[in-house]
Amino acid sequence: MRVTRAPAAVRRREVEGLRKFGLTDRDILDTVEVISYFNYINRVADALGIDPEPEMRQAFQRWRKHKAAELPRSKKEIRR
């Protein structure tokens, strides 16, 4: 998620952590490239007003419903 939201915030220790799980430099590069391309192409589609395919729209609606259930219901819950 950090590559998507704050790519400049990725630190060496995080990359080292991936290596500890057995990822090679090539694995890490491939992963970053796929994530980056996905982010890029979504922004292009959004900027051009391209509607997602019906199955993607349905998947997004399911995800949004699930996420909404996780959100705090009041300001008191936010402060906890």
WOUR-V234197 format. One line per field, one symbol per residue. ss: DSSP state (a for helix, b for strand, c for the rest). psi: psi as a letter, one per 30 degrees, with the letter a starting at -180 (. if undefined). burial: + if it has 16 or more other C-alpha atoms within 10 Angstrom, else -. Layout:
ss=???
psi=???
burial=???
This chain:
ss=caaaacaaaccaaaaaaaaaccccaaaaaaaaaaaaaaaaaaaaaaaacccccaaaaaaaaaaaaaaaaaccccaaaaac
psi=eeeeeieffkleeeeeeeefggkleeeeeeeeeeeeeeeeeeeeeeefgkklleeeeeeeeeeeeeeeffkkfleeeef.
burial=--------------------------------------------------------------------------------
